[in-house]
Amino acid sequence: MSQSPHDAATSPAPGQAIWLTALAGAVAMAVAMGLGRFFYTPVLPAMMDGLGLDPSQAGWIASANYAGYLLGAVLAAWGWAETIERRVALSALLATALLLLGMGLASDMILLALIRFLAGVASAFVMVFTSAIVLSHGLFAARPWVQSSHFGGVGVGIAGSALMFGLLLLAGGGWRLAWFLAGILALAGLAVVYSYLPREIMRSGPARREPPLVWSAPLVALTVAYGIFGFGYIVTATFLVAIVRDGGGSSGFEAGVWLFTGLFAAPSVALWMPVVRRIGLVSVFALGCVVEAVGVAASVLVRLPFGPLVGGAFLGGTFVMVTAFGLQAGRELAQDSPRRALALMTAAFGVGQILGPVVAGYLADWTGSYTWASLAAAVGLLAAGTIVLVFCTNRPKPV
């Protein structure tokens, strides 16, 4: 394995190297999250038509991915990956690419759910371990924009995959080819990450196992709210394109709405940073939940084309930044065990994500539309924002 300019992980990265580190992080998140997790959303309506899936079945397949994400996050909380974070992250990215290709071959619901489950495990490993590496280098180099670019990769992945899927539809391609192309894109992304992801986390001392997490009342409240947020955002993140089709939108508009979502997601962390500096992480978390709740409700209450566009814009403009700033707040509340806090908050997030698509799918089957499912998600988002405002009295400032 050839060495990159980052192999000296115990010394600060020069200016050019930190840009390459940020690029590696953004591409890793684009592959693992934008493709590995969220590409299911734009392809879902075509899959439902092609395979005869109903909303509850589609919800179970989606929830299998989030169950895998939960398992991956729990596994990542332990110290087994100390000093081999890069190797684990790269292996998980390779698995993501292969599993994307596998989605284009499968037809059986059980097999599809199994593939999505394994993809969830892989995406959690990428998120936890690449974030630990990239953000530590950003902090060491005193470059706060590294966090914005890292999590902005999720939106770039969503927008890029939506654009690819839209062009595929215009060319008359089907949903199986879409998964194959996503897998090829993921392999290209893996090559970039392999070249530029640093070998180790930046540490002020030798590698050590983090001590057990000490649960304070604010950290418990934040973790609970983070899990409820996972339930609230995932309903629209899973079914937004299906909502468009259910409302009579064209296939081109379906891809356009998801592209719109990604374009708003990509710069969201950077755009919200001035607000964080002014009112703090917890208040921005709560505000983001409220804004997103409005968008989730609008996606089903406002007629096409405006409802889904508002829903996509408000979802894209908030879910990545609430995810990122929530984890940052958790790190600040658990400074002795930041990676354990990140992993266990991600696990709570995963529980909410498992419940969201299943509940939404059955509500959609029962009522014949996604309206009540989306309104339940909006209520959950408002609850998450209220919990952090009421119980997280020790409001951490951004690092």
ROLUMFI-784661 format. One line per field, with one value per residue (C-alpha): x, y, z. Coordinates in steps of 0.5 Angstrom, whole numbers. Example, Ala and Ser with C-alpha at 12.3 -4.5 7.8 and 13.67 -1.06 7.14 Angstrom:
% residues 2
c1 <- (25 27);
c2 <- (-9 -2);
c3 <- (16 14);
***
This chain:
% residues 399
c1 <- (0 3 4 0 2 -2 2 6 -1 3 5 0 -2 1 -4 -5 -5 -11 -15 -14 -16 -22 -23 -23 -28 -33 -32 -33 -39 -42 -41 -43 -49 -51 -50 -50 -56 -60 -60 -65 -70 -70 -70 -75 -82 -79 -77 -84 -87 -82 -82 -89 -87 -93 -91 -90 -85 -81 -81 -79 -73 -71 -71 -67 -62 -63 -62 -55 -53 -55 -51 -45 -46 -46 -40 -36 -37 -32 -25 -23 -21 -16 -11 -14 -19 -17 -17 -24 -27 -24 -26 -33 -33 -31 -37 -42 -40 -41 -47 -50 -48 -52 -58 -58 -58 -63 -71 -73 -75 -71 -65 -66 -67 -61 -57 -59 -58 -51 -50 -53 -47 -42 -45 -44 -37 -35 -39 -36 -29 -28 -31 -26 -20 -22 -25 -19 -14 -19 -19 -11 -10 -15 -19 -26 -29 -26 -33 -37 -34 -34 -41 -43 -41 -47 -51 -46 -47 -55 -55 -50 -54 -60 -57 -54 -61 -65 -60 -61 -69 -68 -64 -69 -65 -68 -68 -63 -58 -58 -56 -50 -48 -48 -44 -39 -39 -38 -31 -29 -30 -26 -20 -20 -21 -15 -11 -12 -15 -10 -7 -9 -13 -9 -8 -4 -1 -1 -7 -11 -18 -23 -26 -33 -38 -41 -48 -50 -57 -56 -52 -58 -63 -59 -59 -66 -68 -63 -66 -73 -70 -68 -75 -77 -73 -72 -80 -79 -72 -74 -81 -80 -80 -85 -90 -88 -90 -96 -99 -98 -91 -87 -81 -77 -80 -78 -71 -71 -74 -68 -63 -66 -65 -58 -56 -59 -56 -49 -47 -52 -47 -43 -49 -51 -44 -46 -52 -49 -44 -49 -54 -50 -51 -57 -61 -59 -61 -68 -69 -67 -72 -77 -75 -75 -82 -85 -82 -84 -91 -91 -89 -96 -100 -98 -100 -95 -90 -89 -90 -85 -80 -81 -80 -74 -71 -72 -70 -64 -62 -63 -62 -54 -53 -57 -54 -47 -48 -52 -46 -41 -46 -45 -37 -37 -42 -37 -30 -27 -30 -32 -32 -36 -41 -41 -43 -48 -52 -51 -54 -60 -61 -61 -67 -71 -69 -71 -78 -79 -80 -84 -89 -90 -90 -96 -100 -99 -102 -108 -109 -108 -103 -97 -100 -101 -94 -91 -95 -93 -86 -87 -89 -83 -78 -82 -81 -74 -73 -77 -73 -66 -69 -72 -66 -60 -59 -51 -51 -44 -41 -38 -30);
c2 <- (0 7 12 19 26 24 18 22 22 25 31 37 37 42 47 43 36 39 40 33 31 35 32 25 26 29 24 18 21 22 15 12 16 20 13 8 10 15 13 8 14 17 9 7 9 5 -1 -1 -1 -6 -11 -10 -7 -4 2 -3 -7 -1 1 -6 -6 1 0 -6 -1 3 -3 -5 3 2 -5 -2 4 0 -4 2 4 -1 0 -6 -1 3 5 1 6 8 0 -1 5 3 -4 -1 3 -3 -6 0 -1 -8 -8 -2 -7 -12 -8 -8 -16 -18 -18 -22 -18 -22 -21 -14 -13 -17 -12 -6 -9 -10 -3 0 -3 -1 6 7 5 10 15 14 12 17 23 21 21 27 32 31 33 39 41 40 44 49 49 49 49 42 40 43 40 33 33 37 31 28 33 33 25 26 32 28 21 25 28 21 18 24 23 16 17 21 16 11 7 3 2 -4 0 6 1 -1 6 8 2 4 11 9 5 11 15 9 11 18 16 11 16 22 19 20 13 15 20 26 25 29 23 15 12 9 6 11 11 9 14 18 20 27 29 34 28 23 28 30 23 22 28 25 19 22 27 20 18 25 26 19 19 24 22 15 17 24 22 17 22 26 20 19 26 25 28 26 22 28 32 26 26 34 34 30 34 40 36 35 42 45 39 40 47 47 46 52 56 55 56 64 62 57 62 67 62 56 49 47 52 51 44 46 51 46 41 46 48 41 40 45 42 35 38 42 36 33 39 43 41 40 43 47 42 37 43 46 39 38 45 45 37 38 45 42 34 34 40 38 31 34 39 34 30 36 38 30 31 37 34 28 30 24 19 23 17 13 19 19 12 11 18 15 8 12 16 9 6 12 11 4 6 11 8 2 6 11 5 2 9 10 3 4 11 11 17 19 25 22 19 25 29 24 25 33 32 28 33 39 34 33 41 42 36 39 46 44 39 41 47 46 49 47 52 50 48);
c3 <- (0 -2 3 2 4 11 13 18 23 29 26 23 16 12 8 2 6 10 3 1 8 7 0 3 8 3 -2 4 6 -1 -2 4 6 -1 -5 0 4 1 -6 -4 -4 -12 -14 -10 -14 -20 -16 -13 -20 -22 -17 -14 -7 -3 2 8 4 2 9 12 6 8 16 15 12 19 23 20 21 29 29 26 31 37 34 33 40 43 42 37 32 35 31 25 23 16 14 17 14 7 8 9 3 -1 2 0 -7 -8 -4 -9 -15 -11 -11 -18 -19 -13 -14 -7 -2 4 0 -2 6 7 2 5 12 11 7 14 18 12 12 20 20 15 18 25 23 17 22 27 23 19 24 29 23 22 29 30 24 27 20 22 15 15 19 14 8 11 12 6 2 4 0 -6 -6 -6 -11 -16 -15 -17 -23 -25 -24 -28 -34 -34 -34 -40 -43 -42 -37 -31 -24 -24 -28 -23 -18 -22 -24 -17 -15 -20 -18 -11 -13 -16 -10 -6 -10 -8 -1 -1 -4 1 8 13 16 24 28 30 38 43 46 44 42 48 49 51 59 60 58 64 63 65 65 59 55 56 54 47 46 47 42 37 37 36 30 27 27 24 19 16 14 9 7 5 2 -1 -8 -7 -5 -11 -15 -11 -12 -20 -21 -27 -26 -28 -23 -18 -20 -19 -12 -10 -13 -10 -3 -5 -7 0 4 1 4 10 15 13 12 19 22 24 27 32 34 35 39 40 38 42 40 33 34 36 31 25 28 27 20 18 21 17 11 12 13 7 3 4 5 0 -7 -13 -15 -9 -3 -5 -7 0 3 0 1 8 9 5 9 16 17 15 20 25 25 25 30 35 35 36 42 44 44 48 53 53 53 56 51 45 40 45 45 38 37 42 39 32 35 38 31 28 33 31 23 24 27 22 15 18 22 15 11 15 16 8 7 12 10 2 3 6 10 17 17 15 20 25 23 24 31 33 30 34 40 39 39 45 49 48 49 56 59 56 60 59 52 49 44 38 38);
***
